């Protein structure tokens, strides 16, 4: 029988990277959330997408400003991921970051970062599909990514 628990368990067999979507609230305070549903969408124009839940308290703050930064989390950033996965509170107290092209937080130590403006938002069940137009980006080719598989964190083996 198809239940939300079975659906989540089976789809948990698909490994994914983890990104931190960061932005600034209207008052300038940094906001962020951990997301495993992220993808590139288009090369021309350069577009990416992420899927926040409709119950997210962080996405509305990001949407009001209209910009965000995708931070591809690195192996060893599990604590950072956990800090951004919880609701409420000041998630940035112990995080090291610098402002990106739109002023949104670029997290120190991330594998890559992608500065975006919100292009469009689509309704998708209990989530939203947020498409962002990429305006600037950068990467650390030596860093390895943090992965999520079967509800646990993993790292790529050195190759």
C-alpha positions as CSV (number, residue, x, y, z in Angstrom):
1,X,0.0,0.0,0.0
2,X,1.3,3.5,-0.9
3,X,1.6,5.5,2.2
4,X,3.8,8.6,2.8
5,X,6.1,6.5,5.0
6,X,6.6,3.9,2.2
7,X,7.0,6.6,-0.4
8,X,9.7,8.4,1.7
9,X,11.5,5.1,2.5
10,X,11.7,4.0,-1.1
11,X,12.7,7.4,-2.4
12,X,15.4,7.4,0.3
13,X,17.2,4.8,-1.8
14,X,18.1,7.6,-4.3
15,X,21.3,9.3,-3.1
16,X,21.3,13.1,-3.2
17,X,23.6,15.9,-2.4
18,X,22.7,18.4,0.3
19,X,22.5,22.1,-0.2
20,X,22.0,25.0,2.1
21,X,19.7,27.6,0.6
22,X,20.6,30.9,2.2
23,X,19.2,34.4,2.0
24,X,18.5,37.5,3.9
25,X,15.3,38.5,5.6
26,X,13.9,42.0,4.9
27,X,15.6,43.2,8.1
28,X,19.0,42.0,6.7
29,X,19.4,39.0,9.1
30,X,20.7,35.8,7.4
31,X,18.3,32.9,7.0
32,X,18.8,29.4,5.7
33,X,17.6,25.9,5.3
34,X,19.0,22.5,4.4
35,X,17.5,21.0,1.2
36,X,18.2,17.7,-0.6
37,X,15.8,18.4,-3.5
38,X,18.0,20.6,-5.7
39,X,18.7,20.3,-9.5
40,X,20.1,22.2,-12.5
41,X,17.3,23.1,-14.9
42,X,18.7,24.9,-17.9
43,X,22.1,26.0,-19.4
44,X,20.6,28.8,-21.5
45,X,19.4,30.7,-19.6
46,X,21.3,29.3,-16.5
47,X,18.5,28.1,-14.2
48,X,18.5,25.9,-11.1
49,X,15.6,24.7,-8.8
50,X,15.0,23.6,-5.3
51,X,11.8,22.4,-3.6
52,X,11.0,23.8,-0.1
53,X,8.1,22.4,1.8
54,X,5.0,24.7,2.1
55,X,5.4,24.6,5.9
56,X,8.9,26.2,5.6
57,X,9.2,29.3,7.7
58,X,12.5,30.2,6.0
59,X,11.3,30.3,2.3
60,X,8.9,33.1,2.8
61,X,11.7,35.3,4.1
62,X,13.9,34.4,1.0
63,X,10.9,35.0,-1.4
64,X,10.3,38.5,0.0
65,X,13.8,39.6,-1.0
66,X,13.8,37.6,-4.3
67,X,17.4,36.3,-4.1
68,X,19.1,33.3,-2.6
69,X,22.4,31.4,-2.6
70,X,22.7,27.6,-3.0
71,X,25.6,26.3,-1.0
72,X,26.6,22.7,-1.9
73,X,27.6,21.2,1.5
74,X,31.0,19.5,1.9
75,X,31.8,16.3,3.6
76,X,32.2,17.1,7.2
77,X,29.5,19.8,7.3
78,X,26.9,17.5,8.9
79,X,26.6,19.8,11.9
80,X,26.0,22.8,9.7
81,X,23.3,20.8,7.9
82,X,21.6,19.9,11.1
83,X,21.7,23.5,12.3
84,X,20.0,24.7,9.2
85,X,17.5,21.8,9.2
86,X,15.7,22.9,12.4
87,X,13.0,25.5,12.6
88,X,13.3,28.8,14.3
89,X,16.2,30.4,16.3
90,X,19.3,32.1,15.0
91,X,20.8,29.4,12.8
92,X,23.8,31.5,11.9
93,X,25.3,32.1,15.4
94,X,28.2,29.6,15.0
95,X,28.4,29.6,11.1
96,X,31.2,31.2,9.2
97,X,30.1,32.9,6.0
98,X,30.6,35.9,3.8
99,X,28.1,37.8,1.6
100,X,27.6,36.7,-2.0
101,X,26.7,38.8,-5.0
102,X,23.3,39.6,-3.7
103,X,24.4,39.8,0.0
104,X,23.1,36.3,0.6
105,X,25.4,34.1,2.8
106,X,28.0,32.0,1.1
107,X,29.0,29.4,3.6
108,X,32.7,29.0,4.2
109,X,33.9,25.5,3.4
110,X,31.1,24.7,0.9
111,X,32.0,22.7,-2.2
112,X,30.3,25.2,-4.4
113,X,28.0,28.3,-4.2
114,X,25.4,29.6,-6.7
115,X,23.9,33.1,-6.4
116,X,20.4,33.4,-7.9
117,X,17.4,35.5,-8.3
118,X,13.9,33.9,-8.1
119,X,12.6,33.4,-11.6
120,X,9.4,31.7,-10.8
121,X,7.6,29.6,-8.1
122,X,5.3,26.7,-8.9
123,X,2.8,24.9,-6.7
124,X,3.7,21.2,-6.3
125,X,1.6,19.3,-3.7
126,X,3.0,19.9,-0.3
127,X,6.0,21.6,-1.7
128,X,6.9,24.5,-4.0
129,X,9.2,24.4,-7.0
130,X,11.5,27.4,-6.9
131,X,13.3,28.2,-10.1
132,X,16.3,30.5,-9.8
133,X,18.2,32.4,-12.5
134,X,21.9,32.0,-11.8
135,X,23.8,35.3,-11.7
136,X,27.2,34.2,-10.2
137,X,28.8,31.0,-8.9
138,X,32.0,29.4,-7.7
139,X,33.5,26.1,-6.6
140,X,36.3,24.5,-4.7
141,X,37.5,21.6,-7.0
142,X,39.4,19.9,-4.1
143,X,36.4,19.6,-1.8
144,X,34.1,16.5,-1.6
145,X,30.3,16.7,-1.2
146,X,28.1,15.6,1.7
147,X,25.6,13.0,0.5
148,X,22.3,11.8,1.9
149,X,21.2,8.1,1.4
150,X,18.7,6.0,3.4
151,X,18.2,8.8,5.9
152,X,22.0,9.0,6.7
153,X,24.9,11.2,5.8
154,X,27.6,9.7,3.5
155,X,30.8,10.9,1.8
156,X,32.3,9.8,-1.5
157,X,35.3,7.5,-1.2
158,X,38.6,9.0,-2.3
159,X,39.2,7.9,-5.9
